[in-house]
């Protein structure tokens, strides 16, 4: 058990460092990249349902889509952001992609008025990269089978 905790902690630290490096390399503000808490969940509790690839990738995509739709209808405002988070929670449950860390996505989208391209980068690309990192880390370093299910 202790080895799994240490491996998860080391993987989480490495994933955060890589996220920071990619953010600098792409000249994209790190505070706009919504994956820090996803990294903690996927590396620290890989067996949890919200840490599985469907929830990780799908949750970020669904939540971001909700945020973009709300932004398109209402424009940026704190009240719209609050409503978008609530709608994203419902949408993730309905699509079986519940990933609590993705709840920040619609908030980031609506408050900052980001363009639709935000869905592709950093959201979809970042979620897929995190899933690839988690797969590699858990199966090579931690020696544990991740994911428990792909879909």
C-alpha positions as CSV (number, residue, x, y, z in Angstrom):
1,X,0.0,0.0,0.0
2,X,2.8,2.5,0.9
3,X,4.5,1.8,-2.4
4,X,1.2,2.7,-4.2
5,X,1.0,5.9,-2.3
6,X,4.6,6.8,-3.1
7,X,4.2,5.9,-6.7
8,X,1.0,8.0,-7.0
9,X,2.6,11.0,-5.3
10,X,5.7,10.8,-7.5
11,X,3.5,10.4,-10.6
12,X,1.4,13.4,-9.5
13,X,4.4,15.6,-9.0
14,X,5.9,14.6,-12.4
15,X,2.5,15.2,-14.1
16,X,2.2,18.6,-12.6
17,X,5.8,19.5,-13.6
18,X,5.0,18.3,-17.2
19,X,1.8,20.4,-17.2
20,X,3.8,23.5,-16.1
21,X,6.4,22.9,-18.7
22,X,3.8,22.4,-21.5
23,X,2.0,25.6,-20.3
24,X,5.3,27.6,-20.6
25,X,6.2,26.0,-23.9
26,X,2.7,26.8,-25.4
27,X,2.7,30.2,-23.8
28,X,-0.7,29.4,-22.3
29,X,-1.3,30.7,-18.7
30,X,-1.2,27.8,-16.3
31,X,-4.2,29.1,-14.3
32,X,-6.2,28.4,-17.5
33,X,-5.2,24.7,-17.6
34,X,-7.9,22.8,-15.6
35,X,-6.0,19.6,-14.8
36,X,-4.2,19.9,-11.4
37,X,-7.0,18.3,-9.4
38,X,-7.6,15.7,-12.2
39,X,-3.9,14.7,-11.8
40,X,-4.4,14.3,-8.0
41,X,-7.4,12.1,-8.6
42,X,-6.1,9.9,-11.5
43,X,-2.7,9.4,-9.9
44,X,-3.7,9.3,-6.3
45,X,-6.9,7.2,-6.5
46,X,-6.7,5.4,-9.9
47,X,-9.3,2.8,-8.9
48,X,-12.1,5.4,-8.3
49,X,-14.8,5.6,-10.9
50,X,-14.2,9.4,-11.6
51,X,-10.5,8.5,-12.3
52,X,-11.3,6.2,-15.2
53,X,-10.7,7.4,-18.8
54,X,-14.4,7.8,-19.7
55,X,-14.9,10.2,-16.7
56,X,-11.5,11.9,-17.1
57,X,-11.8,12.8,-20.8
58,X,-15.6,12.9,-21.1
59,X,-16.1,14.9,-17.9
60,X,-13.7,17.6,-19.1
61,X,-15.2,17.7,-22.6
62,X,-18.8,17.7,-21.4
63,X,-18.2,20.4,-18.8
64,X,-16.3,22.6,-21.2
65,X,-19.1,22.2,-23.8
66,X,-21.6,23.3,-21.2
67,X,-19.5,26.3,-20.3
68,X,-19.1,27.3,-23.9
69,X,-22.8,27.0,-24.6
70,X,-23.7,29.1,-21.5
71,X,-21.1,31.7,-22.5
72,X,-22.6,31.8,-26.0
73,X,-26.1,32.4,-24.7
74,X,-25.4,34.7,-21.7
75,X,-21.9,36.2,-22.1
76,X,-19.4,36.2,-19.3
77,X,-20.7,36.9,-15.8
78,X,-20.4,35.3,-12.3
79,X,-24.1,34.2,-12.3
80,X,-23.7,32.6,-15.7
81,X,-20.6,30.8,-14.4
82,X,-22.4,29.5,-11.4
83,X,-25.3,28.2,-13.5
84,X,-22.8,26.6,-16.0
85,X,-21.2,24.7,-13.1
86,X,-24.6,23.4,-12.0
87,X,-25.5,22.4,-15.5
88,X,-22.2,20.7,-16.0
89,X,-22.7,18.6,-12.9
90,X,-26.0,17.4,-14.3
91,X,-24.6,16.9,-17.8
92,X,-21.7,14.8,-16.4
93,X,-24.2,12.6,-14.4
94,X,-26.5,12.2,-17.5
95,X,-23.5,11.2,-19.7
96,X,-21.9,8.9,-17.1
97,X,-18.8,11.0,-17.3
98,X,-18.8,12.4,-13.7
99,X,-15.3,13.8,-12.9
100,X,-15.5,16.3,-10.1
101,X,-12.3,18.1,-11.1
102,X,-13.9,19.0,-14.4
103,X,-16.4,21.2,-12.5
104,X,-13.8,24.0,-12.8
105,X,-14.0,24.0,-16.6
106,X,-17.3,25.9,-17.1
107,X,-16.2,28.4,-14.5
108,X,-12.9,29.1,-16.3
109,X,-14.8,29.2,-19.6
110,X,-17.5,31.6,-18.6
111,X,-15.6,33.9,-16.3
112,X,-12.7,34.3,-18.8
113,X,-14.9,34.3,-22.0
114,X,-12.6,31.8,-23.7
115,X,-13.1,30.9,-27.4
116,X,-14.4,27.5,-28.7
117,X,-10.8,26.5,-29.5
118,X,-10.4,26.1,-25.7
119,X,-12.3,22.8,-26.1
120,X,-9.5,21.3,-28.2
121,X,-6.5,22.9,-26.5
122,X,-6.0,22.7,-23.7
123,X,-9.1,20.7,-22.7
124,X,-9.4,17.7,-25.1
125,X,-5.7,17.5,-25.8
126,X,-4.8,17.9,-22.1
127,X,-7.3,15.2,-20.9
128,X,-6.0,12.8,-23.5
129,X,-2.4,13.5,-22.6
130,X,-3.2,13.0,-18.9
131,X,-4.9,9.7,-19.7
132,X,-1.9,8.6,-21.7
133,X,0.5,9.6,-18.9
134,X,-1.7,7.8,-16.3
135,X,-1.8,4.7,-18.4
136,X,2.0,4.7,-18.8
137,X,2.8,5.6,-15.2
138,X,0.4,3.1,-13.6
139,X,1.4,0.2,-15.8
140,X,5.1,0.8,-15.9
141,X,6.0,2.4,-12.6
142,X,3.3,1.6,-10.2
143,X,2.8,-1.9,-11.7
144,X,-0.9,-1.6,-11.3
145,X,-3.5,-2.1,-14.0
146,X,-5.0,1.2,-15.0
147,X,-7.6,1.8,-16.1
148,X,-10.0,-0.7,-14.6
149,X,-12.2,0.0,-17.6
150,X,-11.7,2.2,-20.7
151,X,-15.4,2.9,-21.2
